[in-house]
Amino acid sequence: MKFRVEVMPKEEVLDPQGVAVEKALKKMQFTDVAKVRIGKSIDIEVSGTDAAASMAKVKAMAEKLLCNSNVERFKVSQL
């Protein structure tokens, strides 16, 4: 089973990389850009046939390793 973990900075956390990209886009005449946030996407394939159990395992992976819960949030989806 394949899953995607999307990790993004929490809204209240400054995203310097997103700010830099936003400024660059505006300088390139993309003036309608309001806000840019940069995150990461991790694709994970796990063995097993129980979708709920596999989803729970991937969520545990995200909580323990892939996401810094102090400054980031994550979402897991099955592909």
N, C-alpha and C positions, 0 to 999 in steps of 0.2 A: 504494500500500500504506500502511496506517495502522499506527502504532506508538504505544505509551505508554511513556514513561520515568518511572519512579517513583523519586524521590530522597528519601532519609531520612537523618537524622543517624546516625552510627555509634553503636553502643551505649555506647561508652566516653566519648562526648561529651555534655556537659550540654545539655539542650534546655529553655531557660527558658520558651519559649512553651508547650511541652507540660506543664511543671510548673504554669504559671499556669492552663491549662485543667483540669488534673487537680484542682487546689485548688478551682476554681470549681464543677466538677461535684460534688465532695464537699460543698461548701456548699449545693448545690441538692438534697441528700439522695440523690445517687447514690453511696452509700457503698461499693458493691462495685467501684468503679473502682480498679484496682491501679496502672496506669501509662498515661500518654498520651505519645505521640511525634508530633510534627507534621512533615510533609514537604510535598513538592510533586509534582504530577502534570503532565506535559507530553505532549500529543498531537501527533504529527508525522506528516504525510502526505508520502510521497516517491514520485516517479515511478519506474517500472521494474517488471519482471516477475520478477526473480530475488529470491526471498525471502531467501535467505542473504546475498547481496550487500547488499541493502537493510538487513537487520538489522545487518550489520557497519558500514555507514555511520552508522546511528543510534547504535550503541554508540560509535563514534568521536566523534560530536557530543556525546554525554553526557560522555565522558572529557575532551574538550577545552574544553567550554563550560558544559554544563548542571549539572555536578556538581563540587564542590570536594572532590577525593579525599582531602584531609587530614582532613576532618571529616564527609564524607558518603559514602554508598554508593548505588548505583543498580541498578535492574533494568529491562530492556527486554522488552516483550512485544508480540506482533503482535495487532492488533485485528481 
